[in-house]
């Protein structure tokens, strides 16, 4: 889609408000978060990049969005991943689900874990890949749903690097970049010993 950044931001905000049914807010903080995440992909025609199945997206919409605000086809296309990306996304999702805060809705945590795992496949800072406003938004989201992840970030690493590192360590693997990291502008900062891949 084309348009200026401010035009895109306006369309994302309008979509977010339509989903949440409350301009500038939502029925709950979790509803507001999911409306932001879905709207960021929806206005770009990139809903498949969320990684959610039609049933997961429909359940999320039923829990948080205004009635009929999001049409979910029964056979929605999903993001095409190669074998390595699919394995990483599945492992990251399962890793995050295992760290979900007990007070969060289990299906919400599962949906967010899926969205985060698929965002790690894209080549930018995690907050941009999620369509959020900045790193603080990611910190707040992780604190709510996966507080142990936040507690593990004692070196103030970038979130995508931290997630990839913690997943690798949990599997007994050598830590390395997430699949999307090599395309990021700060790849050399996060991984100075690796050559930047274009």
C-alpha positions, 0 to 999 in steps of 0.5 A: 500500500502507498501513502505517507507515514502520517496517512498510514498512521491515520488509517491504522488508528481508524482501524484500531478504533473500529476494532476496539469500538472505542476511539482512543481506548478499548473495553480492556487494556488487552483489547486495546493491545490486540486492536493495535496489533491487528490494525497494523497488519490489516491496513497493509493487507498483511493480516497473514503476517500475524501467523494466526489461524482463522479460528484463532483470529475469530476467537481473539475478535470475539473476546476483544473486538466490537461485534462484526468489526473484523471479518474472518474468512474460514480459509484465510491465507497464512504467511508462507514460511520456509521450513527453517522459519516455520520451525523457529516460529513454532519453537518460539511460540511454544517457548513463550506459551511456557512463560505466560503469566498465569493471570492472562487469558490462556488463548490471548497468551497463545495468540500473542506468542504466535504474533511475536514469533512471526514478528521475529521473522521480519527484518526490523526492530520488534516494535516496528514489526508489531506496528507499535510505537516504540520499545516501551510498548513491547516492554509493557506488553511483555511485562503483562503477558510474559514477565519472565522474559522481561526479568531475563533481560538484565543486559537491556538487549533489543527484544528480538535478540533477547527472545532468540537468545532465550529460545536458543538457551532453553534448547541447549543451542548456541545463541544467534540472531532471529531469522529476521535480524540480518535484515535490520538496520542495527544487525551490526550493533546487535551482532558485531561479529557477524557480517550484515546480510543484505 
